[in-house]
């Protein structure tokens, strides 16, 4: 079941589910009809309900939240729990490579061709996008997002609600603070303070931020 389906990333989540030879039993549309977004065309035939229409049978389904913005994901998870959903198992693309010693918390999503090295720990509702490479002994904090093609070397620490943009590279042992943003294509060679935006090669502080899209995850 997909909660908060009116986002373009829902199509990516659907592809993961289909590659697993599974199906989407239900879409929950939690947005007002006039908010300007739409359900991806590939899911036009799926069963659709509003949160108020969720019944006890639906509440027993496993749930995935298809939002890349950490702050939005945090808010929608709280909303889904309020509706009565409680099952948020990790969703792992079958083309991903995940070490046997990797720890995966509830709500984790790992997209196609991502690689997770030995002894990594992904906390609640982390999203790892396509072809990202997560080195050994990394810790990805709850609700953080790692963009497509990013490379995190060994012993990197990513704080709660942080966002690492597409193609960014993090050197060994750096710490990305909570709700920080690493710009796409950046090379991070030193620690990033919480609530800051960094970009460039080497990455430099551009400004302070509440989080990606100016929406923070409570810390």
N, C-alpha and C positions, 0 to 999 in steps of 0.2 A: 504494500500500500504506500502511495506517495502522498505526503501531506505538504500543502503549499505548492500546488502543481502549476500555477500560472507563472512560470519562469522558463527562460530558454534552456537552463541547465537540466530541466526535467527530461529533455530528450536525451541528454548524456546518461542520466541515471537509468532511463529506460533501456538504452543500449547495453549497459552493464547487466541489467536484469535479464534481458533477452540472450546475451552471450552465456549466461548461466543456465540457459534452458528453463527459465522460470517465466512467470507471467505477472502482470500488474492486475491485481484483483480490484483495486479501487483507487480513484484519485479524489483527494479532498481539496476543494477550492475554497480558500479562506479569505479571498480578497473581494472587495466590492466590484460589481460588474463594470463600473465606469473608471477604473483606475488606469486604463490604457495598456494593460498587458493582456496576453492571450495564452491559451494552452497550445503547446506545439502541435502542428498538424499531424505528426506521426501518432499522436495519442487521441485523435478526435473521436475514435470509437470506444474509448474506455469508459467504464461506469464512473459517473461523477456525482459527488454529493457535497453539500455544504456541511460545516462542522455541526450545525444543529441537527442534521439528518443522520449522524453517525449512530449506529445501534450497537448493542452489546456484542453481536457476532463480529462486526467490523473492528471493535476494540481488541479483539484477540489476534488481529493480524500483525505481522511485523511491519514496522514503519521506517521509511527513509525520508529525510528532509533535504530537498535538492537546492540548497541555497549556498552560494560561495562566500557571500559576505558574512564574516563571523558574527557580527552583532545581530543581523537579521536571523541567522540560524539559531542563535541563542534564544531570541524572542519567540520564534516559531516552535522550537522544542518545548518551551514552557507552555505555549498555547496548546500544543498537541497533548501534553500531559494533562492539562486542565480539562480537555475534552474526554480524557479517560484512557488514552493510549499509554502503554507501558513497555512495549517490546520494540527495542531499537537495536537489533543485532548488526554487527559490522557487515558492510556490503563490499565485497572484494571482487574486482574483475578477474575472470579466469586467466587473462593474459598477464596479470601482475605476478611479480616474483617476490615472495614474502618469506623471510628467514624463519626457521622453525623456532627460534628463540625470541621472535617479535611478540610484544604484548599489545593487544588491540582492545580498547574499551568499547562500550556501547556507542552506537551511532557513527562509528568511523566509516568513511567511504574511501576506497582506493580505486582509482580509475585505471584505464587500459595501459599496459606496458610500464607501469610504475615498478620500481625496485626498492624494497625495504631491507636494509642490511641487518646483520646479526645484533641482537640485544637492543633493538629499538623499542621504544614505548610510545604508543599513540594514545593520548588520553581522550576523554569523552568528545565525540562529535568532531573529530579532526577530519578534514577533507584533503586528500592528496590527489592532485589532478594528473592528467595523462603524461606518461613518460618521465615523471619526476624520479630522481635518484636520491634516496635517503640513506646516508652512510651509517656505519655501525655505531651503536651506542648513542643514537640520537634520542632526545626527548621532545616530543611535540605536544605542547600544552593544549588543554581543552579548547575546542572551538577554533583552533588555528587553521589556516588554509595555506597549502603549498601549491603554487601555480604550475601549469604544464611546463615540462622541460627544465624545471629547477634542479640544482645539484646542491645537496647539503653534505659536506664532508663529515668525518667522524666526530663524535662527542659534541655536536651542535645542540644547543638548548633553544627551543622556540617557545616564547611565552604565550600565555592564555590570550586568545583572540587576535594574535598576530597574523599578518597577511604577507606572504612572500610572492611577489609577482612572477610572471612567466619568464623562464630563462635566467633567473637570478642564480648566483653562486655564492655559497657561504663557506668560508674557510674553516678548518678544523677548530673546534673548541669555542667558537664565537657564541654569544648569547644574544638572542633577539628578544627584546623586552615585550611585556604584555601590551597588546593593542598597537604595536608598532607596525609600520608598513615598509617593506623593501620593494623598491621600484623594479619594474621589469628589466631584465638584462643587467642588473647591478652586480657588482663584486663586493661582497661584505668581508672585510679582513679584520674588523675589530667589533667589539660589542655595540649593540644598538640599544639606546635607552628606551624604556617604556614610553609609549605615546608619542613617538617621533616618526617622521617620514625620512628615509634615506634613499639615495639613488646615485648612480654613477659608478665609475671604475677608477679608483676605489670609491666605495659608497660614502657619501657625505650627508650630513643632516641638512634637510631643506626647510623643515618647519615642524611644529608640534601638531598633533592630531588627536582626536578622540578615538580614532580607529578607522578602519577601512570604510569609505563612504561616510565618514564622520559619525559612525555608530559604534559604540564601544561594547565590549563584553565585561560585565562586572567582575572585579578581581578580588 
